[in-house]
Amino acid sequence: MTSHTADATGSRQAESHTMQAVTRSRYGGAEVLEVREVDRPTPEEGQVLIEVRAASLNALDWHLLTGTPYFLRLINGLRAPKRTGIGVDFAGIVEAVGSDVEGVRPGDAVYGAGNGTCAEYVVAKAEYVLPMPDGVGFEQAATFNVAAITALQGLRDVGDLKVGQRVLINGAAGGVGTYAVQIAKTLGAHVTAVCSGRNVDMVEALGADEVIDYTRTDVSSLGLRFDVIFDNAGSQRPSKLSRMLEAGGIAVIITGPKKGKVIGPVSHIVRSKLRFMFGSKRGEAMNAETRREDLEQIGRWVADGSITPVIHRTYSLDETVEAVRLLGSGHSPAKLVIKP
Ligand SMILES: NC(=O)c1ccc[n+]([C@@H]2O[C@H](COP(=O)([O-])OP(=O)(O)OC[C@H]3O[C@@H](n4cnc5c(N)ncnc54)[C@H](OP(=O)(O)O)[C@@H]3O)[C@@H](O)[C@H]2O)c1
């Protein structure tokens, strides 16, 4: 059994009121990021201060960083981003708790969801701070929030994936995709996965029953039929998604084509809705949300070996710019972990 408590020497400058954090003050690419000394946050009522041992990047961070699609700026800040930090998932050690927090204490190893997690410390709502499952490492647990949650909610809740059904994971090699392949297998489905040639071996090793290299073969040309399509790449038109579905099948639309800086995937979602308006096949767009019980489910599956987080590389805080550049390429494999 792994013991998850911080030792006295493992803690960073407990008396300091500042910390190192990845920050930005304007929208832009990786070049707007800098590692700076900033004030360390203080936990308020219902919040927990965590010493971050690992965080991970998601495509979401790229959208928040660049402020694209532009309509997101209505929420995140019109001229400049309201939030200066990046990263929304973490694993670490509880440093302090605010009032009205039960269930976690200083020294506990935890994982969960917060804002600005690519930093030495982060505050998070206690609801999204969970005790680390036995045997799970910080780097692994730092990948659960967005990527694994999206795969779980998309396949189980929106796709209603059942044992023995056939599922297509379009976009199987990234953060969400590597989780989706494994979760679909854990739910008992037959998995056909699509990725580029350089990632075929990795996706096969995750348990996919068939892997198709999209740079050589268009899966929609093969005459295959699926009960569920988890479209995590946005590379197939709604008419082709429909053609690949069995009667009664569901296309789970996670994203759209990577063009259109103003409204992003919205036009793809609208066209999909229109395409699936009549008949027994369905096209459902989804927006994943952080839920404590889903974070727990992922933690249980990783602890019992049902699924294994795939980490492409671990970067230091100073190397975050390099990691974000890879993320922005749209071909970042598996998960990229940042270790402050
Ligand atoms: N709706 C939601 O709630 C929600 C939640 C999370 C993420 N998302 C979206 O889901 C997508 C994936 O997110 P992520 O964090 O997993 O991103 P990621 O880690 O950056 O992964 C992107 C992956 O897409 C693959 N890819 C690129 N073009 C492809 C194509 N034409 N066909 C198949 N695969 C292709 C790449 O693999 P190759 O190198 O093999 O091409 C890459 O590994 C993003 O668009 C993100 O915005 C939506």
The ligand as a Gaussian input file, in Angstrom:
#p B3LYP/6-31G(d) Opt

LIG

0 1
 N      -16.564000      18.869000     -25.828000
 C      -15.824000      18.777000     -24.743000
 O      -16.317000      18.819000     -23.609000
 C      -14.331000      18.595000     -24.893000
 C      -13.560000      18.262000     -23.780000
 C      -12.197000      18.035000     -23.955000
 C      -11.632000      18.173000     -25.218000
 N      -12.398000      18.550000     -26.248000
 C      -11.828000      18.658000     -27.616000
 O      -11.399000      17.360000     -27.980000
 C      -10.258000      17.434000     -28.819000
 C       -9.142000      16.574000     -28.240000
 O       -8.685000      17.133000     -27.034000
 P       -7.313000      16.619000     -26.386000
 O       -7.105000      17.363000     -25.117000
 O       -7.303000      15.137000     -26.377000
 O       -6.277000      17.135000     -27.496000
 P       -4.797000      16.637000     -27.790000
 O       -4.252000      15.911000     -26.616000
 O       -4.081000      17.832000     -28.310000
 O       -4.962000      15.554000     -28.955000
 C       -5.210000      15.892000     -30.240000
 C       -5.048000      14.598000     -31.063000
 O       -5.835000      14.749000     -32.235000
 C       -5.298000      13.848000     -33.167000
 N       -5.679000      14.255000     -34.518000
 C       -5.389000      15.419000     -35.160000
 N       -5.962000      15.414000     -36.391000
 C       -6.613000      14.221000     -36.529000
 C       -7.399000      13.629000     -37.562000
 N       -7.619000      14.246000     -38.720000
 N       -7.926000      12.410000     -37.353000
 C       -7.721000      11.751000     -36.177000
 N       -6.985000      12.254000     -35.162000
 C       -6.446000      13.478000     -35.336000
 C       -3.792000      13.917000     -32.991000
 O       -3.258000      12.630000     -33.226000
 P       -2.339000      12.355000     -34.520000
 O       -1.025000      13.034000     -34.234000
 O       -2.277000      10.886000     -34.568000
 O       -3.016000      13.012000     -35.673000
 C       -3.632000      14.327000     -31.506000
 O       -3.045000      13.312000     -30.737000
 C       -9.910000      18.923000     -28.897000
 O      -10.458000      19.443000     -30.103000
 C      -10.597000      19.529000     -27.696000
 O      -10.905000      20.893000     -27.888000
 C      -13.740000      18.764000     -26.129000

